[in-house]
């Protein structure tokens, strides 16, 4: 079939076909299947999803570049200026365990290999365990789609303005836990009783929970710890089994747009804009972190607490 004129229709179709291929294997596929181009571990489920992506792009007639977690950059249908950045399974570990915090992520830019995170024009997050999708167009707002009923509703963040009764998530995959939790100690201790601290192992899933209002914030401080704490690199190499692994652009390319279009504030863990970071990161890239919050005032408070945490960890 020819590719739909509406980029969101194309993303929706590709997402649905990957999900169809992956769904029978959720709760399975724990077998390891190598190492991805990013350095992360590849599970059998990832391999199944990558094959489904390749088939789906051919079926919709996509023409352009495609970067995915395991295959890296490939030209599809003759290539072109479009760049589709895909994480076919974000949250592979929850997926193979059969948990809900897994999804697939598709982000589309029209600036080819020069694309940066700020150039993503369309983003689509498809949940793998639920009939839900989240999508956004730059400057067009963010929407939740109920696949089973075709009902749509706008994303609605919590709007929480301070860290009292904070509900937030963190990321720890291949991050040295002692260093990361030292930085986050104040936030974790202050929220586990009256609020909640969660580990979903999926940045895309976590950011969509901000868009729905279920979470107030998401934090991945790994890159900042790596860059600023003495001796951190050795700890990262140990946690990553010889590989330094932090956040990658494909993890958040679509979800960042969705969170921002829903009204959330999304920066790196030092409070700087993420828009300037290339979508196609070389292995020696400046590492990515994230600080996402449901309101500007909450983001400011969380950044202050992270700054205190970094001083405490030095």
N, C-alpha and C positions, 0 to 999 in steps of 0.2 A: 504494500500500500504506500501511497505518497505521504510524505511527512505533513502533518497538520500545519496550517498557517499560523495558528496560535501556539506560541512556545509552551504555554501551560498545558495545552491539550497533549502536546508531544511528551512533556515530562510526566503527565498523568498516566499516559499509556505505557511508557517505558517502566514507570514505577509499578504499575499493576502487573505487568508481565514478569518482572523480577520477583515480586511478591508471590505470584502464583507458583513459580519454580521453587522458591525457598521454603514456603510454608510447610510442605510435608516433612521437611527436615529439621524444623525447629524442635529443640529438645534432644537433638541428635547431632551427628557430625562433629563430635569433639576431637576426632583424630587430627593430629597436626599434619600440615601439608606443605611445609616449607616456610620461607620468609618473604614477606611482601617487599615491594620496591622501597617502601618507607622504612623498612627495618623491623616492622612489627611482625608478630607471629601470624602465619596463615593457617586457618583451620579448614577442614574439608568443606564446611558450610560456605566459607569465603569463595572457594573454587567453584562451587555450584552457582553462587550468585554472579560471579564474574562471567561465567559462560552464558548465563541467562541475560546479562547486560549486553553482551556481544550480539546475541540473537535478536534481542528487542530493538537494538539500534538499526539492524538491517531491516527488520519488519516495518518500522516507521519511516524508513528512508532517510535517516539522519545523515547529513553531510557536514563534516567539520572535524574538529579535533576532539578527542575524548581522553581525559586523564582519570584513571581509576586507581584505587589503593594498591592492588596487586600487579596490574599490568603496566602501570605508568602511562606515558603519553603515546597515543596511536592516532593515525589519520583514518577517518571513516568516510566511506562514500566519496572519495576524491578530495577530502579535506576542505578547508575554507577558513573563514575568519571566526566562526563560532567555536567556543571552547566549552565543552560540557565536563564538569568536574563531578565525579561520582564516588561515593562510598557505598558499594552495594549492600553491605551490612555494617552499620555503625552500632556497636554494641554486640560484637560477635560472641563474647563470653556470656552475656545474659541470654543470647539467642540459643546457643548450644545447651544452656542449662534450662531452657524453656521459660525464662522469665519475660516480662512484658517490656522491659526497658531496652528494646532493640528496634531499629528502624533502618530505612535506606534513605540516602541523601543525594539529591541532584541539584546542581547549581549551574546556571547558564550565563555566559558572558559573550559579547560580540567583539571582543578585542583580542582574540587569539592568544598567542603565547605571551603577549604583553599584559594580559589581564591581571588585575590586582583584586583583592577582596572587595574593594569599593566599587569594582566594575560589574559585579554580579547583578544582573537585571531581573532574573527569575530564580526562585528557589522553591524546591518541593521536598518535603519530608513525608515519607510513607511509613506508618507504623506497621510492623510485621505481625504482631499478635492481635491487633485490634483493627476494625474497619474504619480507621481514621487517617486522614492526611492533613498536613498543614502546608499552606503555600503562600507565596507573596510575590508581588511585582514591585520593583523599586518605585517609590513615591505613589504606590497604588494600594497600600495597606496589606494586612495579613488576614488570612481566612482559615477556618477549620472546616474540613469537608468530612461529613459522615457518609462513608461509601455505601453503607447498606440502605440508607434512606434518601441519599442524595441531598440531604439538608446541609446548608452552609450557615455559618455564623462567624462574626468577627472575633479575632483573638482579643482576649481581655486580661491583661496582666493584673496582679494584685494591687499595684500602686503603693506598696508598703514604703513608708518614708524613713523608717529607722530600723535598727537591728534588734529591737525588742520582739520576742517571739518569732525570730527569724527561721524561715524554712529555706534551706539552701542545699546544694549538692557540690561535691568536690570530685576531683579526678586523681587516681592513684596508680593507674596502670604503668608499670615500669618506672615509677617515680620512687625515690628513696623515702619511705614512709616516715622515718624519724625526722628528717629535715623538713618535709612538707608539713607534718602535723605540728612541729615546733612553731612554724610561722602562723599556722591556723589555730593554734591552741586557744587563744582568747575567744575566737568565734565559735569553735566547737564546744568549749566548756560553757559558753554563755547561751547555747541554743538547744542542747540535747534534752533538757528537761521541759522547758516551756515552748520550745520550737521543735526543729528537727534538722539533723545533718544526715544527708543521704549520699550513697555511692552507687551510681547507676551504671558506670563503665560505658557511658555513651554521652558524648558532649552534645550531639544533635538532639537526642531525647531530652537531656536536661534543659537545653535552651527552649525547646518547645513547651516544657513545663512552666517556664517563665511566661510564655505567650498565653498559656491557658490560666495563669494565676495560681497554679498548684504549688509552684516554688516562687520565692522572692528573689533568689540570686543563684548564680552558678560561678564557681571559682576553680581555676586551674593555675596554680602558682608555680608549677614545675619549672617552666622556662626561666622565671625570675630567680628562683633558687639556684638553678644551674649557672646563671650568669653572675650572680652577686655573692654567693657564699663560697668561701675558700674550701677547697677539697670536694666540692659538690660533684664535679665531673666524675671522679672515681666512684662515688656512691651511685651515680646514674649508670655508669658502665656495669656495675655489679647488679643493680636492679634489672637492667636491660639485657643481661647475659652477654656483655661485650658490645652492646649497641646503646647509644644515647637516644632515647625516645621521649619526645614531648608532643605537644599538640601540633597537628598538621592542618594546612588550609582546607583540605577536603573534609576534615572532621566538622568544620563549622561554616563552610562557604554558604550553604543554603540556610542553615539554622540561624546564623548571624543576621541575615537579611530578614528572616521571618520575625525574630525577636525585636529587631530595630523598627520594623514596620508596624509592630504591635504597640510600640511606645517604650520599649525597654532601652537601657543604656548599655552598650557593649564596647569594651576596650580591652587592651592587654592588661596584664596583672600589675602594670605600673601606671595605668591610667591613660596610656597613649592610644591614639587611633589605630585600629587594625586595618583601615582601608588601604594603607600604603603597601601592605605585604603582598608579594606575588602569589597568585593562585598556584603557579608551578614552582614549588620551592626546591632548590638544589639541596643536596645532602648537607652542605655546609651553611645552610640558611641561618639567619638570625632566628633563634627559636621562638615559637609562639606560646603565649599564655593567654588567659582570659579572665576578665572580671565583668560579669553581666549582672545587672540589677534592674528591678522593676521600676525604679524612679531615680532621678538625678540626685536627690538628697541621700537616698540609701547608698547609691554608688559612691558618693563622696565619703560617707561614714565608713564603708567597707574598705575603701582605699586607705583611709587613715589607719584603720586597724591592721591592714596588711603591712603598711609601712612600719608600724610598731612591731609587728611580728618579725619582720626582716631584721630590725635592729636587735631584737631579742635573740635571734638565731645566730647572729654574728659571733 
